[in-house]
């Protein structure tokens, strides 16, 4: 009987340990929906250029992909900055 209790305790602890990071991610997405929406849209645009463009357009497609990668980097830095420094408006 006591072994079964410990099994339940261990399973419960594992479930909680796995659920906490997901809950934090969901809270983050809800906290900054505009930034997360922008990340999704920029990622989609980049993926279309990388996967679906039929040619490079004399280097302009590659430049656009680089600019989109830079934009994604800035958006992720915005989330990191807010997480690290709070909700300061600067």
C-alpha angles and dihedrals in degrees: 000000000000091000089057091052091052090049090054091047092050093047090048091050092050092049091050092046091052095043099051097069090047091051091051091050092049091049090050092051091049091047094056107024095157093054092046091048090051091050090052093048096045090047089051092050092048092048091051091052093046098043106027109031109108095212143003098255093226093307096311094109090054091048090050091050090051091050091049090050089051090050091051090050091053092048091052090047089053090056092045092048093051091048093048099041105028128238097321110153094222 
